Amino acid sequence: MIAIIDYGMGNVRSVRDAMDSLGEDVVITARRDEIASADRLILPGVGAFGDAIANLDARGLKPILSDEVLVKRKPFLGICLGLQLLAESSSEHGLHRGLGWIDGTVVRFDAGSQLKIPHMGWNDVRKASGHPLLDGLTDVQLCFYFVHSYHLVSPRPDHVVATCDYGIRFPAMVARDNIAATQFHPEKSQDSGVRLLKNFARWQPSNSARQAVA
């Protein structure tokens, strides 16, 4: 079973619908028992970083997720805001501490650029390294749907699986051990997104790659 974490920050149903279309057993939940019984977890999200962290705290989800992902090492996928929450901090509407599972901080796109903010629509993604969630996707198929005004700045190149260019080059997908996350929305990205979600549903991180996160 796949648990989609419900913490009041949008798009859980679109993710559920995408997984349902693949024939996966899915539950939308914030309950400890359902999260504990799931085989893998998805943390989607749309909205402000500070509100999201506050909601995770209010629902008591931070220690639950840490136990299931960092200790039990269940396969985990963050989507959009769900990627940003993995960072150490965000400067969105003040300074906020993130989960700290991925090194780096979240900052706004440069408002002085000629590009519209938010970054919204389809954009090409470039692989920085191989990852099982991108298996079967050619360079031509690496086009995904984005909606965001903030992006991750990561000091750890080994965490960056794929990048995207929008005025600057930013991480479009990050991963370490049993944790993966996308800045784009696979559930809105047609065939390429379906393939990524299908890969996640089958992903079995190797023992060597499933070390506890420091």
PyMOL commands that place a pseudoatom at each C-alpha (Angstrom):
pseudoatom trace, name=CA, resn=MET, resi=1, chain=A, elem=C, hetatm=0, pos=[0.000, 0.000, 0.000]
pseudoatom trace, name=CA, resn=ILE, resi=2, chain=A, elem=C, hetatm=0, pos=[1.108, 3.563, -0.749]
pseudoatom trace, name=CA, resn=ALA, resi=3, chain=A, elem=C, hetatm=0, pos=[0.247, 6.265, 1.819]
pseudoatom trace, name=CA, resn=ILE, resi=4, chain=A, elem=C, hetatm=0, pos=[-0.221, 9.791, 0.485]
pseudoatom trace, name=CA, resn=ILE, resi=5, chain=A, elem=C, hetatm=0, pos=[0.363, 12.101, 3.433]
pseudoatom trace, name=CA, resn=ASP, resi=6, chain=A, elem=C, hetatm=0, pos=[-2.545, 14.481, 4.032]
pseudoatom trace, name=CA, resn=TYR, resi=7, chain=A, elem=C, hetatm=0, pos=[-1.424, 17.606, 5.897]
pseudoatom trace, name=CA, resn=GLY, resi=8, chain=A, elem=C, hetatm=0, pos=[-3.781, 20.158, 4.380]
pseudoatom trace, name=CA, resn=MET, resi=9, chain=A, elem=C, hetatm=0, pos=[-1.526, 21.463, 1.597]
pseudoatom trace, name=CA, resn=GLY, resi=10, chain=A, elem=C, hetatm=0, pos=[-3.259, 20.600, -1.664]
pseudoatom trace, name=CA, resn=ASN, resi=11, chain=A, elem=C, hetatm=0, pos=[-3.064, 18.140, -4.554]
pseudoatom trace, name=CA, resn=VAL, resi=12, chain=A, elem=C, hetatm=0, pos=[-3.420, 14.853, -2.626]
pseudoatom trace, name=CA, resn=ARG, resi=13, chain=A, elem=C, hetatm=0, pos=[-6.370, 13.754, -4.754]
pseudoatom trace, name=CA, resn=SER, resi=14, chain=A, elem=C, hetatm=0, pos=[-4.636, 14.326, -8.071]
pseudoatom trace, name=CA, resn=VAL, resi=15, chain=A, elem=C, hetatm=0, pos=[-1.753, 12.194, -6.837]
pseudoatom trace, name=CA, resn=ARG, resi=16, chain=A, elem=C, hetatm=0, pos=[-4.196, 9.530, -5.654]
pseudoatom trace, name=CA, resn=ASP, resi=17, chain=A, elem=C, hetatm=0, pos=[-5.962, 9.554, -9.014]
pseudoatom trace, name=CA, resn=ALA, resi=18, chain=A, elem=C, hetatm=0, pos=[-2.632, 9.094, -10.805]
pseudoatom trace, name=CA, resn=MET, resi=19, chain=A, elem=C, hetatm=0, pos=[-1.703, 6.139, -8.593]
pseudoatom trace, name=CA, resn=ASP, resi=20, chain=A, elem=C, hetatm=0, pos=[-5.204, 4.674, -8.914]
pseudoatom trace, name=CA, resn=SER, resi=21, chain=A, elem=C, hetatm=0, pos=[-4.782, 4.728, -12.692]
pseudoatom trace, name=CA, resn=LEU, resi=22, chain=A, elem=C, hetatm=0, pos=[-1.743, 2.496, -12.236]
pseudoatom trace, name=CA, resn=GLY, resi=23, chain=A, elem=C, hetatm=0, pos=[-3.779, 0.009, -10.197]
pseudoatom trace, name=CA, resn=GLU, resi=24, chain=A, elem=C, hetatm=0, pos=[-1.948, 0.772, -6.973]
pseudoatom trace, name=CA, resn=ASP, resi=25, chain=A, elem=C, hetatm=0, pos=[-3.460, 0.366, -3.505]
pseudoatom trace, name=CA, resn=VAL, resi=26, chain=A, elem=C, hetatm=0, pos=[-3.469, 3.930, -2.154]
pseudoatom trace, name=CA, resn=VAL, resi=27, chain=A, elem=C, hetatm=0, pos=[-4.703, 5.711, 0.956]
pseudoatom trace, name=CA, resn=ILE, resi=28, chain=A, elem=C, hetatm=0, pos=[-4.787, 9.440, 1.731]
pseudoatom trace, name=CA, resn=THR, resi=29, chain=A, elem=C, hetatm=0, pos=[-4.049, 9.723, 5.415]
pseudoatom trace, name=CA, resn=ALA, resi=30, chain=A, elem=C, hetatm=0, pos=[-2.543, 11.517, 8.383]
pseudoatom trace, name=CA, resn=ARG, resi=31, chain=A, elem=C, hetatm=0, pos=[-3.088, 8.548, 10.714]
pseudoatom trace, name=CA, resn=ARG, resi=32, chain=A, elem=C, hetatm=0, pos=[-0.073, 6.954, 12.354]
pseudoatom trace, name=CA, resn=ASP, resi=33, chain=A, elem=C, hetatm=0, pos=[-1.395, 3.399, 11.991]
pseudoatom trace, name=CA, resn=GLU, resi=34, chain=A, elem=C, hetatm=0, pos=[-2.090, 3.758, 8.269]
pseudoatom trace, name=CA, resn=ILE, resi=35, chain=A, elem=C, hetatm=0, pos=[1.277, 5.394, 7.634]
pseudoatom trace, name=CA, resn=ALA, resi=36, chain=A, elem=C, hetatm=0, pos=[3.007, 2.644, 9.618]
pseudoatom trace, name=CA, resn=SER, resi=37, chain=A, elem=C, hetatm=0, pos=[1.260, -0.103, 7.650]
pseudoatom trace, name=CA, resn=ALA, resi=38, chain=A, elem=C, hetatm=0, pos=[2.099, 1.421, 4.258]
pseudoatom trace, name=CA, resn=ASP, resi=39, chain=A, elem=C, hetatm=0, pos=[4.952, 0.052, 2.155]
pseudoatom trace, name=CA, resn=ARG, resi=40, chain=A, elem=C, hetatm=0, pos=[5.923, 3.442, 0.725]
pseudoatom trace, name=CA, resn=LEU, resi=41, chain=A, elem=C, hetatm=0, pos=[5.050, 7.093, 1.258]
pseudoatom trace, name=CA, resn=ILE, resi=42, chain=A, elem=C, hetatm=0, pos=[4.317, 10.141, -0.903]
pseudoatom trace, name=CA, resn=LEU, resi=43, chain=A, elem=C, hetatm=0, pos=[4.457, 13.709, 0.441]
pseudoatom trace, name=CA, resn=PRO, resi=44, chain=A, elem=C, hetatm=0, pos=[2.862, 16.069, -2.108]
pseudoatom trace, name=CA, resn=GLY, resi=45, chain=A, elem=C, hetatm=0, pos=[2.254, 19.752, -1.538]
pseudoatom trace, name=CA, resn=VAL, resi=46, chain=A, elem=C, hetatm=0, pos=[1.189, 23.117, -2.914]
pseudoatom trace, name=CA, resn=GLY, resi=47, chain=A, elem=C, hetatm=0, pos=[1.458, 26.369, -0.972]
pseudoatom trace, name=CA, resn=ALA, resi=48, chain=A, elem=C, hetatm=0, pos=[3.749, 28.166, 1.441]
pseudoatom trace, name=CA, resn=PHE, resi=49, chain=A, elem=C, hetatm=0, pos=[6.656, 26.437, 3.171]
pseudoatom trace, name=CA, resn=GLY, resi=50, chain=A, elem=C, hetatm=0, pos=[5.958, 27.891, 6.627]
pseudoatom trace, name=CA, resn=ASP, resi=51, chain=A, elem=C, hetatm=0, pos=[2.309, 26.854, 6.573]
pseudoatom trace, name=CA, resn=ALA, resi=52, chain=A, elem=C, hetatm=0, pos=[3.313, 23.349, 5.485]
pseudoatom trace, name=CA, resn=ILE, resi=53, chain=A, elem=C, hetatm=0, pos=[5.810, 22.893, 8.311]
pseudoatom trace, name=CA, resn=ALA, resi=54, chain=A, elem=C, hetatm=0, pos=[3.250, 24.254, 10.792]
pseudoatom trace, name=CA, resn=ASN, resi=55, chain=A, elem=C, hetatm=0, pos=[0.658, 21.778, 9.514]
pseudoatom trace, name=CA, resn=LEU, resi=56, chain=A, elem=C, hetatm=0, pos=[3.075, 18.862, 9.807]
pseudoatom trace, name=CA, resn=ASP, resi=57, chain=A, elem=C, hetatm=0, pos=[3.805, 19.926, 13.383]
pseudoatom trace, name=CA, resn=ALA, resi=58, chain=A, elem=C, hetatm=0, pos=[0.135, 20.415, 14.262]
pseudoatom trace, name=CA, resn=ARG, resi=59, chain=A, elem=C, hetatm=0, pos=[-0.727, 16.920, 13.039]
pseudoatom trace, name=CA, resn=GLY, resi=60, chain=A, elem=C, hetatm=0, pos=[2.259, 15.329, 14.767]
pseudoatom trace, name=CA, resn=LEU, resi=61, chain=A, elem=C, hetatm=0, pos=[3.541, 14.064, 11.434]
pseudoatom trace, name=CA, resn=LYS, resi=62, chain=A, elem=C, hetatm=0, pos=[7.207, 15.064, 11.610]
pseudoatom trace, name=CA, resn=PRO, resi=63, chain=A, elem=C, hetatm=0, pos=[8.286, 12.342, 14.095]
pseudoatom trace, name=CA, resn=ILE, resi=64, chain=A, elem=C, hetatm=0, pos=[6.061, 9.781, 12.344]
pseudoatom trace, name=CA, resn=LEU, resi=65, chain=A, elem=C, hetatm=0, pos=[7.637, 10.509, 8.963]
pseudoatom trace, name=CA, resn=SER, resi=66, chain=A, elem=C, hetatm=0, pos=[11.138, 10.522, 10.412]
pseudoatom trace, name=CA, resn=ASP, resi=67, chain=A, elem=C, hetatm=0, pos=[10.552, 7.104, 11.945]
pseudoatom trace, name=CA, resn=GLU, resi=68, chain=A, elem=C, hetatm=0, pos=[9.052, 5.579, 8.807]
pseudoatom trace, name=CA, resn=VAL, resi=69, chain=A, elem=C, hetatm=0, pos=[11.527, 7.110, 6.342]
pseudoatom trace, name=CA, resn=LEU, resi=70, chain=A, elem=C, hetatm=0, pos=[14.796, 7.555, 8.236]
pseudoatom trace, name=CA, resn=VAL, resi=71, chain=A, elem=C, hetatm=0, pos=[14.599, 4.600, 10.627]
pseudoatom trace, name=CA, resn=LYS, resi=72, chain=A, elem=C, hetatm=0, pos=[12.438, 2.035, 8.811]
pseudoatom trace, name=CA, resn=ARG, resi=73, chain=A, elem=C, hetatm=0, pos=[13.744, 3.330, 5.463]
pseudoatom trace, name=CA, resn=LYS, resi=74, chain=A, elem=C, hetatm=0, pos=[10.555, 3.044, 3.471]
pseudoatom trace, name=CA, resn=PRO, resi=75, chain=A, elem=C, hetatm=0, pos=[10.691, 4.334, -0.113]
pseudoatom trace, name=CA, resn=PHE, resi=76, chain=A, elem=C, hetatm=0, pos=[9.631, 7.984, -0.038]
pseudoatom trace, name=CA, resn=LEU, resi=77, chain=A, elem=C, hetatm=0, pos=[8.644, 10.450, -2.776]
pseudoatom trace, name=CA, resn=GLY, resi=78, chain=A, elem=C, hetatm=0, pos=[8.245, 14.190, -2.223]
pseudoatom trace, name=CA, resn=ILE, resi=79, chain=A, elem=C, hetatm=0, pos=[6.434, 16.263, -4.863]
pseudoatom trace, name=CA, resn=CYS, resi=80, chain=A, elem=C, hetatm=0, pos=[6.812, 20.031, -5.440]
pseudoatom trace, name=CA, resn=LEU, resi=81, chain=A, elem=C, hetatm=0, pos=[6.459, 21.579, -1.964]
pseudoatom trace, name=CA, resn=GLY, resi=82, chain=A, elem=C, hetatm=0, pos=[7.136, 18.050, -0.728]
pseudoatom trace, name=CA, resn=LEU, resi=83, chain=A, elem=C, hetatm=0, pos=[10.651, 18.381, -2.164]
pseudoatom trace, name=CA, resn=GLN, resi=84, chain=A, elem=C, hetatm=0, pos=[11.243, 21.795, -0.610]
pseudoatom trace, name=CA, resn=LEU, resi=85, chain=A, elem=C, hetatm=0, pos=[10.201, 20.586, 2.847]
pseudoatom trace, name=CA, resn=LEU, resi=86, chain=A, elem=C, hetatm=0, pos=[13.114, 18.130, 2.804]
pseudoatom trace, name=CA, resn=ALA, resi=87, chain=A, elem=C, hetatm=0, pos=[15.633, 20.989, 2.822]
pseudoatom trace, name=CA, resn=GLU, resi=88, chain=A, elem=C, hetatm=0, pos=[17.309, 22.417, 5.896]
pseudoatom trace, name=CA, resn=SER, resi=89, chain=A, elem=C, hetatm=0, pos=[15.500, 25.750, 5.624]
pseudoatom trace, name=CA, resn=SER, resi=90, chain=A, elem=C, hetatm=0, pos=[13.439, 28.106, 3.471]
pseudoatom trace, name=CA, resn=SER, resi=91, chain=A, elem=C, hetatm=0, pos=[13.404, 31.900, 3.170]
pseudoatom trace, name=CA, resn=GLU, resi=92, chain=A, elem=C, hetatm=0, pos=[9.769, 32.005, 1.987]
pseudoatom trace, name=CA, resn=HIS, resi=93, chain=A, elem=C, hetatm=0, pos=[7.983, 34.705, 4.045]
pseudoatom trace, name=CA, resn=GLY, resi=94, chain=A, elem=C, hetatm=0, pos=[10.633, 34.564, 6.766]
pseudoatom trace, name=CA, resn=LEU, resi=95, chain=A, elem=C, hetatm=0, pos=[13.124, 31.908, 7.757]
pseudoatom trace, name=CA, resn=HIS, resi=96, chain=A, elem=C, hetatm=0, pos=[11.707, 28.443, 8.434]
pseudoatom trace, name=CA, resn=ARG, resi=97, chain=A, elem=C, hetatm=0, pos=[13.409, 25.185, 9.348]
pseudoatom trace, name=CA, resn=GLY, resi=98, chain=A, elem=C, hetatm=0, pos=[12.698, 22.222, 7.115]
pseudoatom trace, name=CA, resn=LEU, resi=99, chain=A, elem=C, hetatm=0, pos=[12.929, 18.501, 7.751]
pseudoatom trace, name=CA, resn=GLY, resi=100, chain=A, elem=C, hetatm=0, pos=[16.657, 18.553, 6.961]
pseudoatom trace, name=CA, resn=TRP, resi=101, chain=A, elem=C, hetatm=0, pos=[16.705, 15.277, 5.036]
pseudoatom trace, name=CA, resn=ILE, resi=102, chain=A, elem=C, hetatm=0, pos=[18.395, 16.903, 2.035]
pseudoatom trace, name=CA, resn=ASP, resi=103, chain=A, elem=C, hetatm=0, pos=[21.203, 19.433, 2.416]
pseudoatom trace, name=CA, resn=GLY, resi=104, chain=A, elem=C, hetatm=0, pos=[20.375, 22.892, 1.103]
pseudoatom trace, name=CA, resn=THR, resi=105, chain=A, elem=C, hetatm=0, pos=[17.989, 25.794, 1.457]
pseudoatom trace, name=CA, resn=VAL, resi=106, chain=A, elem=C, hetatm=0, pos=[14.966, 27.009, -0.489]
pseudoatom trace, name=CA, resn=VAL, resi=107, chain=A, elem=C, hetatm=0, pos=[15.038, 30.491, -2.055]
pseudoatom trace, name=CA, resn=ARG, resi=108, chain=A, elem=C, hetatm=0, pos=[12.863, 32.524, -4.425]
pseudoatom trace, name=CA, resn=PHE, resi=109, chain=A, elem=C, hetatm=0, pos=[13.633, 32.876, -8.101]
pseudoatom trace, name=CA, resn=ASP, resi=110, chain=A, elem=C, hetatm=0, pos=[15.357, 36.178, -8.850]
pseudoatom trace, name=CA, resn=ALA, resi=111, chain=A, elem=C, hetatm=0, pos=[12.595, 38.753, -9.307]
pseudoatom trace, name=CA, resn=GLY, resi=112, chain=A, elem=C, hetatm=0, pos=[14.977, 40.871, -11.376]
pseudoatom trace, name=CA, resn=SER, resi=113, chain=A, elem=C, hetatm=0, pos=[15.074, 38.360, -14.208]
pseudoatom trace, name=CA, resn=GLN, resi=114, chain=A, elem=C, hetatm=0, pos=[12.990, 38.732, -17.356]
pseudoatom trace, name=CA, resn=LEU, resi=115, chain=A, elem=C, hetatm=0, pos=[11.186, 35.467, -16.658]
pseudoatom trace, name=CA, resn=LYS, resi=116, chain=A, elem=C, hetatm=0, pos=[7.734, 35.259, -15.136]
pseudoatom trace, name=CA, resn=ILE, resi=117, chain=A, elem=C, hetatm=0, pos=[7.407, 34.082, -11.549]
pseudoatom trace, name=CA, resn=PRO, resi=118, chain=A, elem=C, hetatm=0, pos=[6.023, 31.598, -10.708]
pseudoatom trace, name=CA, resn=HIS, resi=119, chain=A, elem=C, hetatm=0, pos=[7.755, 29.200, -13.052]
pseudoatom trace, name=CA, resn=MET, resi=120, chain=A, elem=C, hetatm=0, pos=[4.638, 27.571, -14.490]
pseudoatom trace, name=CA, resn=GLY, resi=121, chain=A, elem=C, hetatm=0, pos=[4.204, 25.098, -17.308]
pseudoatom trace, name=CA, resn=TRP, resi=122, chain=A, elem=C, hetatm=0, pos=[6.187, 22.461, -19.158]
pseudoatom trace, name=CA, resn=ASN, resi=123, chain=A, elem=C, hetatm=0, pos=[9.964, 22.486, -19.085]
pseudoatom trace, name=CA, resn=ASP, resi=124, chain=A, elem=C, hetatm=0, pos=[12.749, 20.119, -20.047]
pseudoatom trace, name=CA, resn=VAL, resi=125, chain=A, elem=C, hetatm=0, pos=[14.714, 18.303, -17.367]
pseudoatom trace, name=CA, resn=ARG, resi=126, chain=A, elem=C, hetatm=0, pos=[18.284, 17.120, -17.703]
pseudoatom trace, name=CA, resn=LYS, resi=127, chain=A, elem=C, hetatm=0, pos=[19.636, 14.076, -15.903]
pseudoatom trace, name=CA, resn=ALA, resi=128, chain=A, elem=C, hetatm=0, pos=[22.563, 14.803, -13.615]
pseudoatom trace, name=CA, resn=SER, resi=129, chain=A, elem=C, hetatm=0, pos=[22.912, 11.151, -12.601]
pseudoatom trace, name=CA, resn=GLY, resi=130, chain=A, elem=C, hetatm=0, pos=[21.027, 7.910, -13.018]
pseudoatom trace, name=CA, resn=HIS, resi=131, chain=A, elem=C, hetatm=0, pos=[18.161, 6.960, -10.732]
pseudoatom trace, name=CA, resn=PRO, resi=132, chain=A, elem=C, hetatm=0, pos=[15.606, 4.102, -10.807]
pseudoatom trace, name=CA, resn=LEU, resi=133, chain=A, elem=C, hetatm=0, pos=[12.687, 6.566, -10.869]
pseudoatom trace, name=CA, resn=LEU, resi=134, chain=A, elem=C, hetatm=0, pos=[13.897, 7.829, -14.251]
pseudoatom trace, name=CA, resn=ASP, resi=135, chain=A, elem=C, hetatm=0, pos=[14.363, 4.363, -15.763]
pseudoatom trace, name=CA, resn=GLY, resi=136, chain=A, elem=C, hetatm=0, pos=[12.839, 4.007, -19.210]
pseudoatom trace, name=CA, resn=LEU, resi=137, chain=A, elem=C, hetatm=0, pos=[12.676, 7.760, -19.833]
pseudoatom trace, name=CA, resn=THR, resi=138, chain=A, elem=C, hetatm=0, pos=[14.741, 9.025, -22.750]
pseudoatom trace, name=CA, resn=ASP, resi=139, chain=A, elem=C, hetatm=0, pos=[16.143, 12.551, -22.899]
pseudoatom trace, name=CA, resn=VAL, resi=140, chain=A, elem=C, hetatm=0, pos=[13.259, 13.517, -25.201]
pseudoatom trace, name=CA, resn=GLN, resi=141, chain=A, elem=C, hetatm=0, pos=[10.715, 12.295, -22.637]
pseudoatom trace, name=CA, resn=LEU, resi=142, chain=A, elem=C, hetatm=0, pos=[12.239, 14.278, -19.777]
pseudoatom trace, name=CA, resn=CYS, resi=143, chain=A, elem=C, hetatm=0, pos=[9.683, 17.080, -19.950]
pseudoatom trace, name=CA, resn=PHE, resi=144, chain=A, elem=C, hetatm=0, pos=[7.551, 17.751, -16.877]
pseudoatom trace, name=CA, resn=TYR, resi=145, chain=A, elem=C, hetatm=0, pos=[5.020, 20.229, -15.519]
pseudoatom trace, name=CA, resn=PHE, resi=146, chain=A, elem=C, hetatm=0, pos=[6.190, 22.831, -12.962]
pseudoatom trace, name=CA, resn=VAL, resi=147, chain=A, elem=C, hetatm=0, pos=[4.387, 25.346, -10.746]
pseudoatom trace, name=CA, resn=HIS, resi=148, chain=A, elem=C, hetatm=0, pos=[6.652, 27.084, -8.211]
pseudoatom trace, name=CA, resn=SER, resi=149, chain=A, elem=C, hetatm=0, pos=[8.193, 30.409, -7.200]
pseudoatom trace, name=CA, resn=TYR, resi=150, chain=A, elem=C, hetatm=0, pos=[10.898, 28.953, -4.938]
pseudoatom trace, name=CA, resn=HIS, resi=151, chain=A, elem=C, hetatm=0, pos=[13.619, 26.419, -5.639]
pseudoatom trace, name=CA, resn=LEU, resi=152, chain=A, elem=C, hetatm=0, pos=[16.227, 24.410, -3.801]
pseudoatom trace, name=CA, resn=VAL, resi=153, chain=A, elem=C, hetatm=0, pos=[19.839, 25.550, -3.634]
pseudoatom trace, name=CA, resn=SER, resi=154, chain=A, elem=C, hetatm=0, pos=[21.802, 22.431, -2.783]
pseudoatom trace, name=CA, resn=PRO, resi=155, chain=A, elem=C, hetatm=0, pos=[25.447, 22.378, -1.746]
pseudoatom trace, name=CA, resn=ARG, resi=156, chain=A, elem=C, hetatm=0, pos=[25.569, 18.606, -2.351]
pseudoatom trace, name=CA, resn=PRO, resi=157, chain=A, elem=C, hetatm=0, pos=[25.839, 17.740, -6.062]
pseudoatom trace, name=CA, resn=ASP, resi=158, chain=A, elem=C, hetatm=0, pos=[25.513, 14.050, -5.211]
pseudoatom trace, name=CA, resn=HIS, resi=159, chain=A, elem=C, hetatm=0, pos=[21.938, 14.696, -4.036]
pseudoatom trace, name=CA, resn=VAL, resi=160, chain=A, elem=C, hetatm=0, pos=[20.924, 16.187, -7.396]
pseudoatom trace, name=CA, resn=VAL, resi=161, chain=A, elem=C, hetatm=0, pos=[19.461, 13.637, -9.824]
pseudoatom trace, name=CA, resn=ALA, resi=162, chain=A, elem=C, hetatm=0, pos=[18.103, 16.056, -12.448]
pseudoatom trace, name=CA, resn=THR, resi=163, chain=A, elem=C, hetatm=0, pos=[18.181, 19.776, -13.166]
pseudoatom trace, name=CA, resn=CYS, resi=164, chain=A, elem=C, hetatm=0, pos=[16.048, 22.325, -14.985]
pseudoatom trace, name=CA, resn=ASP, resi=165, chain=A, elem=C, hetatm=0, pos=[16.899, 25.731, -16.463]
pseudoatom trace, name=CA, resn=TYR, resi=166, chain=A, elem=C, hetatm=0, pos=[14.702, 28.731, -15.698]
pseudoatom trace, name=CA, resn=GLY, resi=167, chain=A, elem=C, hetatm=0, pos=[16.950, 31.746, -15.660]
pseudoatom trace, name=CA, resn=ILE, resi=168, chain=A, elem=C, hetatm=0, pos=[19.281, 29.640, -13.540]
pseudoatom trace, name=CA, resn=ARG, resi=169, chain=A, elem=C, hetatm=0, pos=[19.861, 25.919, -13.291]
pseudoatom trace, name=CA, resn=PHE, resi=170, chain=A, elem=C, hetatm=0, pos=[18.102, 24.468, -10.253]
pseudoatom trace, name=CA, resn=PRO, resi=171, chain=A, elem=C, hetatm=0, pos=[17.504, 20.940, -8.900]
pseudoatom trace, name=CA, resn=ALA, resi=172, chain=A, elem=C, hetatm=0, pos=[14.418, 19.421, -10.519]
pseudoatom trace, name=CA, resn=MET, resi=173, chain=A, elem=C, hetatm=0, pos=[14.857, 16.092, -8.718]
pseudoatom trace, name=CA, resn=VAL, resi=174, chain=A, elem=C, hetatm=0, pos=[16.907, 15.125, -5.686]
pseudoatom trace, name=CA, resn=ALA, resi=175, chain=A, elem=C, hetatm=0, pos=[17.537, 11.797, -4.026]
pseudoatom trace, name=CA, resn=ARG, resi=176, chain=A, elem=C, hetatm=0, pos=[19.539, 10.033, -1.385]
pseudoatom trace, name=CA, resn=ASP, resi=177, chain=A, elem=C, hetatm=0, pos=[19.199, 6.517, -0.060]
pseudoatom trace, name=CA, resn=ASN, resi=178, chain=A, elem=C, hetatm=0, pos=[15.462, 5.630, 0.065]
pseudoatom trace, name=CA, resn=ILE, resi=179, chain=A, elem=C, hetatm=0, pos=[14.398, 9.262, -0.411]
pseudoatom trace, name=CA, resn=ALA, resi=180, chain=A, elem=C, hetatm=0, pos=[13.525, 10.887, -3.744]
pseudoatom trace, name=CA, resn=ALA, resi=181, chain=A, elem=C, hetatm=0, pos=[11.713, 14.120, -4.549]
pseudoatom trace, name=CA, resn=THR, resi=182, chain=A, elem=C, hetatm=0, pos=[10.697, 16.122, -7.603]
pseudoatom trace, name=CA, resn=GLN, resi=183, chain=A, elem=C, hetatm=0, pos=[10.150, 19.860, -7.948]
pseudoatom trace, name=CA, resn=PHE, resi=184, chain=A, elem=C, hetatm=0, pos=[7.842, 19.137, -10.882]
pseudoatom trace, name=CA, resn=HIS, resi=185, chain=A, elem=C, hetatm=0, pos=[4.436, 17.455, -10.682]
pseudoatom trace, name=CA, resn=PRO, resi=186, chain=A, elem=C, hetatm=0, pos=[4.615, 13.921, -12.111]
pseudoatom trace, name=CA, resn=GLU, resi=187, chain=A, elem=C, hetatm=0, pos=[0.868, 13.524, -11.574]
pseudoatom trace, name=CA, resn=LYS, resi=188, chain=A, elem=C, hetatm=0, pos=[0.320, 16.396, -14.051]
pseudoatom trace, name=CA, resn=SER, resi=189, chain=A, elem=C, hetatm=0, pos=[3.053, 15.359, -16.503]
pseudoatom trace, name=CA, resn=GLN, resi=190, chain=A, elem=C, hetatm=0, pos=[1.208, 12.862, -18.698]
pseudoatom trace, name=CA, resn=ASP, resi=191, chain=A, elem=C, hetatm=0, pos=[3.144, 9.806, -19.921]
pseudoatom trace, name=CA, resn=SER, resi=192, chain=A, elem=C, hetatm=0, pos=[6.518, 10.843, -18.476]
pseudoatom trace, name=CA, resn=GLY, resi=193, chain=A, elem=C, hetatm=0, pos=[5.004, 11.464, -15.062]
pseudoatom trace, name=CA, resn=VAL, resi=194, chain=A, elem=C, hetatm=0, pos=[3.077, 8.200, -15.170]
pseudoatom trace, name=CA, resn=ARG, resi=195, chain=A, elem=C, hetatm=0, pos=[6.309, 6.335, -15.903]
pseudoatom trace, name=CA, resn=LEU, resi=196, chain=A, elem=C, hetatm=0, pos=[8.070, 8.004, -12.961]
pseudoatom trace, name=CA, resn=LEU, resi=197, chain=A, elem=C, hetatm=0, pos=[5.204, 7.158, -10.592]
pseudoatom trace, name=CA, resn=LYS, resi=198, chain=A, elem=C, hetatm=0, pos=[5.126, 3.587, -11.870]
pseudoatom trace, name=CA, resn=ASN, resi=199, chain=A, elem=C, hetatm=0, pos=[8.865, 3.343, -11.248]
pseudoatom trace, name=CA, resn=PHE, resi=200, chain=A, elem=C, hetatm=0, pos=[8.347, 4.650, -7.713]
pseudoatom trace, name=CA, resn=ALA, resi=201, chain=A, elem=C, hetatm=0, pos=[5.675, 2.029, -7.038]
pseudoatom trace, name=CA, resn=ARG, resi=202, chain=A, elem=C, hetatm=0, pos=[8.210, -0.682, -7.992]
pseudoatom trace, name=CA, resn=TRP, resi=203, chain=A, elem=C, hetatm=0, pos=[11.330, 0.956, -6.508]
pseudoatom trace, name=CA, resn=GLN, resi=204, chain=A, elem=C, hetatm=0, pos=[13.294, -1.193, -4.075]
pseudoatom trace, name=CA, resn=PRO, resi=205, chain=A, elem=C, hetatm=0, pos=[16.302, 0.805, -2.824]
pseudoatom trace, name=CA, resn=SER, resi=206, chain=A, elem=C, hetatm=0, pos=[19.299, -1.466, -2.434]
pseudoatom trace, name=CA, resn=ASN, resi=207, chain=A, elem=C, hetatm=0, pos=[20.642, -2.284, 1.004]
pseudoatom trace, name=CA, resn=SER, resi=208, chain=A, elem=C, hetatm=0, pos=[23.749, -0.244, 0.303]
pseudoatom trace, name=CA, resn=ALA, resi=209, chain=A, elem=C, hetatm=0, pos=[21.608, 2.737, -0.697]
pseudoatom trace, name=CA, resn=ARG, resi=210, chain=A, elem=C, hetatm=0, pos=[19.246, 2.460, 2.259]
pseudoatom trace, name=CA, resn=GLN, resi=211, chain=A, elem=C, hetatm=0, pos=[21.546, 3.588, 5.009]
pseudoatom trace, name=CA, resn=ALA, resi=212, chain=A, elem=C, hetatm=0, pos=[20.040, 5.756, 7.710]
pseudoatom trace, name=CA, resn=VAL, resi=213, chain=A, elem=C, hetatm=0, pos=[20.166, 9.472, 6.924]
pseudoatom trace, name=CA, resn=ALA, resi=214, chain=A, elem=C, hetatm=0, pos=[22.620, 11.252, 9.185]
for i in range(1, 214): cmd.bond("trace and resi %d" % i, "trace and resi %d" % (i + 1))
show_as sticks, trace
zoom trace
